[in-house]
Amino acid sequence: MNLNETKDVNYVHQTEIMTETIQKELRYQKLYTHYGINPFKKGTKQ
């Protein structure tokens, strides 16, 4: 293949790669639910 030749873009293949990547990201995505309280923050007295 010469340097002047360009590869044709296979849109179906690119879509499959993007779909697979998104599925992997969503599978391993977890929400952070372990929140702490800042002991140095001044709050209101009750």
Order of alpha helices (4+ residues) and beta strands (2+ residues): alpha
